[in-house]
Amino acid sequence: MPNSKPKILVVDDEPINLKVLNNILKDLYKLIFAKSGAEALRLIEKETPDLILLDVMMPEMTGYDVCEHLKKQAVYKSIPIIFVTALNDAIDEAKGLNLGAVDYIFKPVTPAVVKARVKTHLSLVDIEELKRTRLQVIQRLGKASEYKDNETGMHILRMSHYSKVISLAYGHTLKQADDLLHAAPMHDIGKIGIPDRIMLKPGKLTDEEFEEMKKHPEIGAEILGESDSDLIELAKIVAMTHHEKWDGSGYPKQLKGEEIPIVGRIVALADVFDALTSERPYKHAWPVEEAVDFIKSQKGKHFDPELVDIFEQQLDKILEIKNNWQD
């Protein structure tokens, strides 16, 4: 059975220090040891650790050198590094943290402190991995919806970035805007549940077919379900509300004005602008000027008037995104 214990690399040029840390941690973690910075880098290439306990003052290659080297490499930069050092100076501590270390433990070490710091930073690694995994699942679900649509991956990319630009200009924080960037690709996930005879029909839908198509927001919300993930909950709101209209004539709930969550209002505008200006098998791309005029004509009808003003103010950024990610 494979060893499921987290793997810790301990680096120190003094054997006694390695022995002390081994005695503290050996029952809890899988430990590997290096007596120099160069040896540590060789070991990392063979066996990537989950965390590194790194001495600062070593001959030839210091702990700072090792840290700086690792943080420049994408494959290793996320490994948490804790400096274990006799240097007890605020300047030295600041230098290590600026290089990317997550913490300091000062010698002589205390077993309780070592165990607590290591446990804390391994827990943070687990949390970040969970966030990455959830984001990857959301991105793959967004990709899956493209296979049921005439739209392209570039449409998903563009409208998501348009949404972020508008969100920031509206006054959202960078985190809120980034969350919307990652949730927006889920807006049409419900189309997975719409029959192919409707989804892939090249011509205009009949009234009955359009009524069937209008079920995709609720299907999307059902697919995303109840979740303790803020990002999935946000994606669910976007999926459910991006076809609502400011004047109450949208679907599925005929929400009106500020009854529509702001994220739904933002994605609605971003989605329509990109759909208008993109070529599809069933339509030609509209010139940007005509698409902008249409958006303006729908101010207070389809779209939130404030967001239309923001859209106009941010048009240069939006067109830059459009040019960077063409079909």
Secondary structure, DSSP 8 states (H G I E B T S, - for coil): ----S-EEEEE-S-HHHHHHHHHHHTTTSEEEEESSHHHHHHHHHHS--SEEEEES--SSS-HHHHHHHHHTSTTTTTS-EEEEES---HHHHHHHHHHT--EEEESS--HHHHHHHHHHHHHHHHHHHHHHHHHHHHHHHHHHHHTTSS--HHHHHHHHHHHHHHHHHHT--HHHHHHHHHHGGGTTGGGGGS-HHHHT-SS---HHHHHHHTTHHHHHHHHH-S-S-HHHHHHHHHHHHTT--TTS--SSS---GGGS-HHHHHHHHHHHHHHHTS-BTTB----HHHHHHHHHHTBTTTB-HHHHHHHHHTHHHHHHHHHHS--
